């Protein structure tokens, strides 16, 4: 287990370059299983979740070759599905929620797959019923093996179908989409997730020869094809990391420029920060955040307390709610943070309260933050990272606090943020990593 020792109260200054998008990477890397031809993926982030997934594919027989600093070539010509029964591979899959995304491509190409027990953040119930529903609508049969807790999926040939997803699940949409691209006939998917990650997956699959309509909307149509070929695909910059850097700049009073952010793909993220008083400036495809000596949370027109809530795209991504919450701690004014999608994601606020934050945890989904308005600084403390997004929120809090803080279990942060300590140290932070 690794620990960050953070000397807080330092203002940062400089440029940050966002990594490739984690949530996109997990999907498009799995899409390589759809073809025996070579697939090149560029701007791949060097983070734990992505590295575990690439190791998992390698164990299944996929050739993974690094061809550049952040570029990889994948060739799934010789895939050994039977290895999914190996306990070592199942253990790897259990460390990564994204492992569920291998099933759709395997089902499409080989007519069978195994849904391993996915791991990932412990942020409440994260069901995978949507995946099952979509596969069944395509004609697959699902059985459960009590001996290892795995679901076996089989179906050949898959046949296109009409379906209305019970939730606009990002991974569910991606998994079903990858299964449908080689199903016979037409598949119509209503209530599909439409995040930029899904749009990117659609573009990649289309480049491989898939026939997909409705990209960017919540209605996808897929006309099945008999085979797919290789392609060359570049990941978007990670919008969650970009949002985290905006919040970090504001809360520490730092002057930071975030380079090459693919601004038009950020949706309402910059505007949402404006609602809590954090000002940003678009400079070409960069975002400049000026130093904030203070920032004021807006109210609604009638004077009532501002609410920041997550929603399906193009609403505010739930992955940034932890950052919005922690940044609000040092603002002037009050805000209600409403995390609708996960019932355990706000439980890290007790650590912020220990640091001096004024937060009322109303229930598992809602927290009211009464901003300190820079009249009082947070106090340094010792804490542990419970998940990726809460972990980076705690890191932001520690960087803004007076004194030296410690964050244990930073492997959780490493799952989603590439060398975050080294990158922030280069612009003035003082973070020491201790490997225990």
C-alpha positions as CSV (number, residue, x, y, z in Angstrom):
1,X,0.0,0.0,0.0
2,X,1.3,3.4,-1.0
3,X,0.9,6.8,0.8
4,X,1.0,10.4,-0.3
5,X,2.6,12.9,2.1
6,X,1.3,16.3,1.0
7,X,2.6,19.7,2.1
8,X,-0.4,21.9,1.7
9,X,-0.9,25.7,1.3
10,X,1.4,26.0,-1.8
11,X,0.2,27.8,-4.9
12,X,0.8,26.0,-8.2
13,X,1.7,27.6,-11.5
14,X,2.2,26.1,-14.9
15,X,0.7,23.8,-17.6
16,X,-0.9,20.5,-17.2
17,X,-1.5,18.0,-20.1
18,X,-4.5,15.7,-19.5
19,X,-4.1,12.0,-20.0
20,X,-6.2,9.9,-22.4
21,X,-9.7,9.2,-21.3
22,X,-9.9,6.3,-18.9
23,X,-13.5,5.4,-19.5
24,X,-13.0,5.5,-23.3
25,X,-9.8,3.4,-23.1
26,X,-11.5,0.5,-21.3
27,X,-14.2,0.3,-24.0
28,X,-12.1,0.7,-27.2
29,X,-9.3,-1.7,-26.0
30,X,-12.0,-4.4,-25.5
31,X,-13.3,-3.6,-29.0
32,X,-10.0,-5.0,-30.4
33,X,-11.4,-8.4,-29.6
34,X,-13.8,-8.0,-32.5
35,X,-11.3,-8.5,-35.2
36,X,-8.2,-10.6,-36.0
37,X,-6.6,-7.6,-37.7
38,X,-4.2,-5.2,-36.0
39,X,-5.7,-2.2,-34.2
40,X,-3.7,0.8,-33.1
41,X,-4.9,2.9,-30.1
42,X,-3.2,6.2,-29.4
43,X,-3.0,8.4,-26.3
44,X,-3.5,5.4,-23.9
45,X,-3.2,6.5,-20.3
46,X,-0.6,4.7,-18.1
47,X,-3.0,4.0,-15.2
48,X,-3.7,0.9,-13.2
49,X,-7.1,0.0,-14.5
50,X,-6.0,0.3,-18.2
51,X,-2.8,-1.7,-17.5
52,X,-4.7,-4.4,-15.7
53,X,-7.1,-4.7,-18.7
54,X,-4.3,-5.0,-21.2
55,X,-2.7,-7.7,-19.0
56,X,-6.0,-9.5,-19.0
57,X,-6.3,-9.4,-22.8
58,X,-2.7,-10.6,-23.1
59,X,-3.6,-13.6,-20.9
60,X,-6.4,-14.4,-23.3
61,X,-3.9,-14.5,-26.2
62,X,-4.1,-10.9,-27.5
63,X,-0.7,-9.5,-28.7
64,X,-0.2,-6.1,-27.1
65,X,2.8,-4.1,-28.4
66,X,3.8,-0.7,-27.3
67,X,4.7,1.3,-30.5
68,X,5.1,4.8,-29.0
69,X,5.1,6.6,-25.6
70,X,1.3,6.4,-25.4
71,X,0.5,4.3,-28.4
72,X,-0.3,0.5,-28.5
73,X,-0.9,-2.1,-31.2
74,X,-3.3,-4.9,-30.4
75,X,-3.8,-8.1,-32.4
76,X,-6.5,-10.5,-31.3
77,X,-5.9,-13.1,-34.0
78,X,-5.4,-16.0,-31.5
79,X,-7.8,-15.6,-28.6
80,X,-8.2,-18.4,-26.1
81,X,-11.6,-18.0,-24.5
82,X,-11.2,-21.1,-22.4
83,X,-8.6,-19.2,-20.3
84,X,-11.5,-17.2,-18.8
85,X,-12.0,-20.2,-16.5
86,X,-8.5,-19.8,-15.1
87,X,-8.7,-18.6,-11.5
88,X,-5.7,-16.3,-12.0
89,X,-7.5,-14.5,-14.8
90,X,-10.7,-14.4,-12.8
91,X,-8.7,-12.8,-10.0
92,X,-7.4,-10.1,-12.4
93,X,-10.9,-9.4,-13.6
94,X,-12.2,-9.1,-10.1
95,X,-9.8,-6.1,-9.6
96,X,-11.4,-4.2,-12.5
97,X,-15.0,-3.3,-13.2
98,X,-14.2,-2.7,-16.9
99,X,-13.5,-6.4,-17.3
100,X,-17.2,-6.9,-18.0
101,X,-16.6,-5.1,-21.4
102,X,-14.8,-8.1,-22.9
103,X,-18.1,-10.1,-23.0
104,X,-19.8,-8.2,-25.8
105,X,-17.0,-8.5,-28.3
106,X,-16.4,-12.2,-27.5
107,X,-20.1,-12.9,-27.9
108,X,-20.2,-11.2,-31.2
109,X,-17.1,-12.9,-32.7
110,X,-17.1,-16.3,-31.0
111,X,-20.6,-16.8,-29.9
112,X,-19.7,-17.1,-26.2
113,X,-18.2,-15.4,-23.3
114,X,-17.9,-15.3,-19.5
115,X,-19.0,-12.4,-17.3
116,X,-16.5,-12.4,-14.6
117,X,-17.2,-10.9,-11.2
118,X,-16.2,-7.3,-11.9
119,X,-14.4,-5.2,-9.3
120,X,-13.8,-1.4,-9.2
121,X,-14.9,1.3,-6.9
122,X,-17.0,0.5,-3.8
123,X,-19.5,3.3,-4.3
124,X,-22.7,1.4,-3.8
125,X,-24.8,-1.0,-5.9
126,X,-23.6,-1.1,-9.5
127,X,-25.7,-3.7,-11.2
128,X,-25.0,-5.2,-14.6
129,X,-28.6,-6.2,-15.4
130,X,-28.6,-3.9,-18.4
131,X,-25.8,-5.9,-20.0
132,X,-27.7,-9.2,-19.4
133,X,-30.9,-7.7,-20.8
134,X,-29.2,-6.5,-24.0
135,X,-27.5,-9.8,-24.7
136,X,-30.7,-11.7,-24.1
137,X,-32.5,-9.4,-26.6
138,X,-29.9,-10.3,-29.1
139,X,-30.7,-14.0,-28.6
140,X,-28.0,-15.0,-26.1
141,X,-28.6,-17.5,-23.2
142,X,-27.1,-16.8,-19.8
143,X,-26.3,-19.3,-17.1
144,X,-24.7,-19.0,-13.7
145,X,-21.9,-21.1,-12.3
146,X,-22.1,-21.1,-8.5
147,X,-18.7,-22.7,-8.2
148,X,-16.9,-19.6,-9.3
149,X,-19.6,-16.9,-9.4
150,X,-19.3,-16.4,-13.1
151,X,-22.1,-16.0,-15.7
152,X,-21.7,-17.9,-19.0
153,X,-23.1,-16.2,-22.1
154,X,-23.7,-18.0,-25.4
155,X,-25.5,-17.3,-28.6
156,X,-24.8,-18.0,-32.2
157,X,-26.0,-16.5,-34.4
158,X,-26.9,-13.3,-32.6
159,X,-29.9,-11.6,-34.2
160,X,-30.7,-7.9,-34.2
161,X,-33.5,-6.7,-32.0
162,X,-35.4,-3.7,-30.6
163,X,-34.5,-2.8,-27.0
164,X,-35.2,-0.1,-24.5
165,X,-32.5,0.0,-21.9
166,X,-33.7,0.2,-18.3
167,X,-30.9,2.8,-17.6
168,X,-28.6,4.8,-19.8
169,X,-25.6,2.7,-18.7
170,X,-22.2,3.7,-20.2
171,X,-20.7,0.3,-19.9
172,X,-24.0,-1.4,-20.7
173,X,-24.4,0.6,-23.9
174,X,-20.9,-0.1,-25.0
175,X,-21.1,-3.8,-24.3
176,X,-24.4,-4.2,-26.1
177,X,-23.2,-2.1,-29.0
178,X,-20.1,-4.3,-29.4
179,X,-22.2,-7.4,-29.4
180,X,-24.7,-5.9,-31.9
181,X,-22.3,-4.8,-34.6
182,X,-22.0,-8.4,-35.8
183,X,-25.6,-9.6,-35.1
184,X,-27.8,-10.5,-38.1
185,X,-30.2,-7.7,-39.1
186,X,-31.0,-4.4,-37.4
187,X,-30.6,-3.6,-33.7
188,X,-32.4,-0.5,-32.3
189,X,-31.2,0.7,-28.9
190,X,-33.3,3.3,-27.1
191,X,-32.1,5.1,-23.9
192,X,-28.5,4.5,-24.9
193,X,-25.8,6.4,-23.1
194,X,-24.5,9.1,-25.4
195,X,-21.3,10.4,-23.6
196,X,-18.3,11.3,-25.8
197,X,-16.8,7.9,-24.8
198,X,-19.7,6.1,-26.5
199,X,-19.5,8.5,-29.5
200,X,-15.8,7.6,-29.8
201,X,-16.5,3.9,-29.6
202,X,-19.1,4.3,-32.4
203,X,-16.5,6.1,-34.5
204,X,-13.9,3.4,-33.9
205,X,-16.4,0.6,-34.7
206,X,-17.5,2.5,-37.9
207,X,-13.8,2.8,-38.9
208,X,-13.6,-1.0,-38.4
209,X,-16.5,-1.5,-40.8
210,X,-19.6,-1.4,-38.5
211,X,-22.8,0.3,-39.6
212,X,-24.0,2.5,-36.8
213,X,-26.6,5.3,-36.9
214,X,-27.5,7.9,-34.3
215,X,-24.0,8.5,-32.9
216,X,-24.3,11.2,-30.2
217,X,-28.0,10.6,-29.5
218,X,-29.8,8.2,-27.1
219,X,-31.1,6.2,-30.1
220,X,-28.6,4.0,-31.8
221,X,-29.3,1.8,-34.8
222,X,-26.9,-1.0,-35.8
223,X,-27.0,-2.9,-39.0
224,X,-25.0,-6.1,-38.4
225,X,-22.0,-7.0,-40.6
226,X,-20.2,-10.3,-41.0
227,X,-16.7,-9.2,-40.0
228,X,-14.7,-6.2,-38.9
229,X,-11.2,-5.0,-39.7
230,X,-8.5,-3.1,-38.1
231,X,-8.2,0.7,-37.5
232,X,-6.2,3.5,-36.0
233,X,-8.0,5.3,-33.1
234,X,-6.9,8.2,-30.9
235,X,-8.4,8.6,-27.4
236,X,-9.9,11.9,-26.3
237,X,-8.3,13.7,-23.3
238,X,-9.9,12.7,-20.0
239,X,-12.7,15.1,-19.1
240,X,-12.7,13.9,-15.5
241,X,-9.1,14.7,-15.1
242,X,-9.6,18.1,-16.8
243,X,-12.4,18.9,-14.3
244,X,-10.3,17.8,-11.4
245,X,-7.5,20.1,-12.5
246,X,-10.0,23.0,-12.8
247,X,-11.1,22.3,-9.2
248,X,-7.5,22.0,-8.0
249,X,-6.6,25.4,-9.5
250,X,-9.5,27.2,-7.9
251,X,-9.2,25.7,-4.4
252,X,-5.4,26.3,-4.1
253,X,-5.6,29.8,-5.7
254,X,-3.3,28.6,-8.5
255,X,-2.8,29.8,-12.0
256,X,-2.9,26.8,-14.3
257,X,-3.4,26.2,-18.0
258,X,-4.7,22.8,-19.1
259,X,-3.5,22.1,-22.6
260,X,-5.4,20.5,-25.5
261,X,-8.6,19.6,-23.7
262,X,-10.9,18.9,-26.7
263,X,-13.0,21.7,-25.4
264,X,-16.1,21.0,-27.5
265,X,-16.4,17.6,-25.9
266,X,-16.5,18.9,-22.3
267,X,-20.2,19.7,-22.4
268,X,-21.4,21.7,-19.4
269,X,-18.4,21.0,-17.2
270,X,-16.9,24.6,-17.5
271,X,-20.3,26.2,-17.1
272,X,-21.0,24.1,-14.0
273,X,-17.8,25.4,-12.4
274,X,-19.0,28.9,-13.1
275,X,-22.1,28.2,-11.0
276,X,-19.9,27.7,-7.9
277,X,-17.8,30.8,-8.8
278,X,-14.8,29.2,-10.5
279,X,-14.0,31.2,-13.7
280,X,-12.2,29.7,-16.6
281,X,-11.1,31.1,-20.0
282,X,-11.0,29.2,-23.2
283,X,-7.8,29.9,-25.2
284,X,-8.0,27.9,-28.4
285,X,-8.3,24.3,-27.3
286,X,-6.7,25.1,-23.9
287,X,-8.4,26.1,-20.6
288,X,-6.8,28.9,-18.5
289,X,-7.8,29.2,-14.8
290,X,-6.7,32.5,-13.3
291,X,-5.7,32.6,-9.6
292,X,-8.8,32.8,-7.4
293,X,-8.4,34.7,-4.1
294,X,-12.1,33.9,-3.5
295,X,-15.0,32.5,-5.4
296,X,-18.8,32.8,-4.8
297,X,-21.4,30.2,-5.3
298,X,-24.4,31.4,-7.2
299,X,-28.0,31.2,-5.9
300,X,-31.1,30.5,-7.9
301,X,-33.1,33.5,-9.1
302,X,-35.4,33.4,-6.1
303,X,-32.4,33.4,-3.7
304,X,-32.7,29.7,-2.8
305,X,-29.6,27.5,-2.4
306,X,-27.8,26.3,-5.5
307,X,-28.0,22.6,-6.4
308,X,-25.3,20.8,-8.3
309,X,-26.5,17.3,-9.4
310,X,-25.3,14.6,-11.7
311,X,-27.3,13.5,-14.7
312,X,-26.9,11.3,-17.8
313,X,-25.0,13.0,-20.6
314,X,-25.2,15.8,-21.6
315,X,-25.8,16.5,-17.9
316,X,-23.0,16.7,-15.4
317,X,-21.0,13.5,-15.1
318,X,-21.3,11.8,-11.7
319,X,-17.5,11.3,-11.7
320,X,-17.0,15.0,-10.9
321,X,-19.4,15.4,-8.0
322,X,-16.7,14.6,-5.5
323,X,-14.5,17.4,-7.0
324,X,-17.4,19.9,-7.0
325,X,-18.1,19.1,-3.4
326,X,-14.6,19.6,-2.1
327,X,-14.1,22.8,-4.2
328,X,-17.3,24.2,-2.6
329,X,-15.8,23.8,0.9
330,X,-13.6,26.9,0.4
331,X,-16.2,29.0,-1.5
332,X,-18.4,31.8,-0.3
333,X,-22.0,30.6,-0.1
334,X,-23.7,27.3,0.2
335,X,-24.6,24.5,-2.2
336,X,-26.5,21.2,-2.2
337,X,-24.5,18.4,-3.9
338,X,-27.0,15.7,-5.1
339,X,-25.3,12.5,-6.2
340,X,-28.3,10.6,-7.8
341,X,-26.6,7.6,-9.3
342,X,-24.5,6.0,-6.5
343,X,-25.6,5.8,-2.9
344,X,-22.1,5.5,-1.2
345,X,-20.1,8.1,-3.1
346,X,-20.5,10.9,-0.6
347,X,-19.4,9.0,2.5
348,X,-15.9,10.4,2.2
349,X,-17.1,13.8,3.6
350,X,-16.4,12.7,7.1
351,X,-12.7,13.2,6.3
352,X,-13.3,16.7,5.0
353,X,-15.3,17.5,8.2
354,X,-12.3,16.3,10.2
355,X,-10.3,18.9,8.3
356,X,-12.7,21.7,9.3
357,X,-15.1,21.7,6.4
358,X,-18.7,22.6,7.1
359,X,-20.8,19.9,5.5
360,X,-24.1,18.3,6.4
361,X,-24.5,14.8,5.0
362,X,-28.3,14.8,4.5
363,X,-28.6,11.2,3.3
364,X,-26.5,8.8,1.1
365,X,-27.2,10.9,-1.9
366,X,-27.1,14.5,-0.7
367,X,-24.7,16.8,1.1
368,X,-25.0,20.5,1.9
369,X,-21.8,22.4,1.9
370,X,-21.6,25.7,3.8
371,X,-18.5,27.3,2.3
372,X,-15.7,28.7,4.5
373,X,-15.1,31.6,2.1
374,X,-11.4,31.5,2.6
375,X,-11.9,32.9,6.1
376,X,-10.7,29.7,7.5
377,X,-8.3,27.2,6.0
378,X,-8.7,23.4,6.1
379,X,-6.4,21.6,8.6
380,X,-4.0,18.9,7.6
381,X,-5.0,15.3,8.6
382,X,-4.4,11.6,7.9
383,X,-6.9,9.9,5.7
384,X,-7.4,7.0,3.3
385,X,-8.6,7.0,-0.3
386,X,-11.9,5.0,-0.6
387,X,-12.2,5.2,-4.4
388,X,-10.7,7.0,-7.4
389,X,-12.8,10.2,-7.5
390,X,-13.0,10.7,-3.7
391,X,-9.3,10.0,-3.6
392,X,-8.5,12.9,-5.9
393,X,-11.0,15.1,-4.0
394,X,-9.1,14.4,-0.8
395,X,-5.8,15.1,-2.6
396,X,-7.2,18.5,-3.7
397,X,-8.3,19.2,-0.1
398,X,-4.8,18.3,1.3
399,X,-3.1,20.5,-1.2
400,X,-5.2,23.5,-0.1
401,X,-4.9,22.8,3.7
402,X,-2.5,24.3,6.2
403,X,0.2,21.7,7.2
404,X,1.2,18.3,6.2
405,X,-1.4,15.6,5.3
406,X,-1.1,11.9,4.6
407,X,-3.4,9.9,2.2
408,X,-3.1,6.1,2.4
409,X,-4.3,3.6,-0.2
410,X,-3.3,5.9,-3.1
411,X,-3.4,2.9,-5.4
412,X,-7.1,3.9,-5.7
413,X,-6.0,7.3,-7.2
414,X,-3.5,5.5,-9.4
415,X,-6.3,3.6,-11.0
416,X,-7.6,6.7,-12.7
417,X,-4.8,9.4,-12.6
418,X,-1.5,8.9,-14.3
419,X,1.5,9.8,-12.2
420,X,-0.5,12.5,-10.5
421,X,2.1,13.2,-7.8
422,X,4.9,13.7,-10.4
423,X,2.8,15.9,-12.7
424,X,1.6,18.2,-9.9
425,X,5.1,18.4,-8.3
426,X,6.4,19.8,-11.7
427,X,4.1,22.9,-11.3
428,X,4.9,23.5,-7.6
429,X,3.2,20.9,-5.4
430,X,5.1,19.0,-2.8
431,X,3.8,15.4,-2.8
432,X,6.0,12.6,-1.6
433,X,5.0,9.0,-2.4
434,X,5.9,6.4,0.2
435,X,5.6,2.7,-0.9
436,X,5.0,0.5,2.1
